[in-house]
Amino acid sequence: MLKIKPIETLREKDEAFDIRKVVFVEEQKVPFDEEMDEFDDLAIHFVGYTMERRPVAASRLRFVDEYGKLERIAVLSEERGNGYGRDIILAMEDIIREKGFSKAKLNAQTYAIKFYKKLGYEVVSDEFMDAGIPHVTMIKDL
């Protein structure tokens, strides 16, 4: 079971950012200055902890137009397959609803389209490149 929470302390923020650096910068070779951008100061950040309080998942949420925009969803490689990606997305969707929004949006890496479709997201764009990785935009009515 994963405990997911919006970050409240500098330590939690550091833990979330460390996960993003491992997954995106080290694994996927996204340039650091593209991964950590100007939107980090405006976003709600999340971190997910195992029962042993080990940080293993992170994400951020912004509100853009009429959407809650799910971004930077990351789970450490050794913890993938445990449902943690689903858990953090559902937690973000709860916050979107709490803030009075009824639509969610994300840019999915194309290898993850099936994963997001299982959660109710639909592809609404052609494929495009972001940080050298193919993506599509997906939306969901909440």
N, C-alpha and C positions, 0 to 999 in steps of 0.2 A: 504494500500500500504506500502511496506517495502523498505526502503532505505538501500542498501547493499554497503559496501565499504571495500576495504582493509584497515587494521588498519595503522594509521600513528602516533598515539600518545600513550604515556604510558596509559592514561586514557582509550582509545579505547581497548588497549590490555587487561587491567584489566577487562573491561566490557565483552569482549569475553571470557576470562578465567573464569570469574565468572559464565557465562552461562554454560560453559562446566562442571564446578564443580557441579552445581546444577543438570544438566541432567545426567551426567555420574557417578560422585562420590556419590551424595546423592540419586538420584532416582534408578540408576542401580547398585549401590554398587561396582563400579569399584575402585580398590585401587588407591589412589591419585597418588602414584609414577608410576603407569602404565598409568594413564590418562595424566599426565603432564610429558612428556618424553624429551629425548635429541633432538628429531626432532623439537620441538617447536622453537628452536633457528634458524633453517634453513628454516622454512616454511613461506609462505605468509598467514597471518591470516585475516579473514573477520568477520565483525560484521554487524548485521542487526538491523535497528532502525524503530520503528513505526513513524507515523506522529508526535507524541508527543515527539519524540526523546528518547523513551524508548528502551533500548537494549533487544532484545528478541530472537535473533538467532546468531549463531557463527559457524565457520568452519575453517579449515586450508587446504592449498594446497601445495603439494610438487611435484617436478619433479623427477621421478624415471624411468630410462631407457627411453623408448620412450613415456611414459605416463605422463599426469598430474594426480596426485593421490589425489583424494578428501578424506579428512579425518575429523574426529571429528565434523561431521555435527550435530548440536544440535539446537532445538527450545524449548523454555520454555513450559512446559505442558499446561499452560492456553492459549497459543497462537497457539497450534497445530490445524490443520484443516483449517487454513487461507491461505494456499498456500505458506507459508514462507519457508518451506523446499525446494520446487521446485524453488522458487525465488533465494535462496542462491546457489543452485546447478547450475542454469543457469548463474549466475554471475561468478561462478568459471570457468565454461566452457568457458565463454568469455575471461577470463584471459589466460586460456590454449591456446586458439587459438591465442591470441595476442602475446604469447611467442613463437609461431611457432610450436606448437604441434598439432597433429590431433587425438589423442586418449586419452580417460579418463578411469580411473580405480578407483574402490573403493572396500572396504570390507564392505558388507552390513550385518547388523543383519538380521537373516532369517525372522523375522516378517515383515521386510520392503521390501522384494523382489518385491512384486507387485508394490509398490510405485516407485521403481527404474526402473522396466520394463516399466511403463507408460512413463518414461522419456527417453526410448530407450536403457537402459542398459541390457546386457545379462549375465546370470550366466555362468562362465567358470571354476568353481572349485567344488569340493565336499565340503560338510559342514565341518567346522573346528571350534574349540573353540578359542576365544580370550577374555581374561579377564573374563573367565567363561561364556561367552555368545556365542551362536552358530552364525556363520557368513558364508558367501560365498563371493567369489571374483566375481565382475561383471565389464564388460568393455563396452565401447561405442566408435564408430568412430564418430568424430565430423565433 
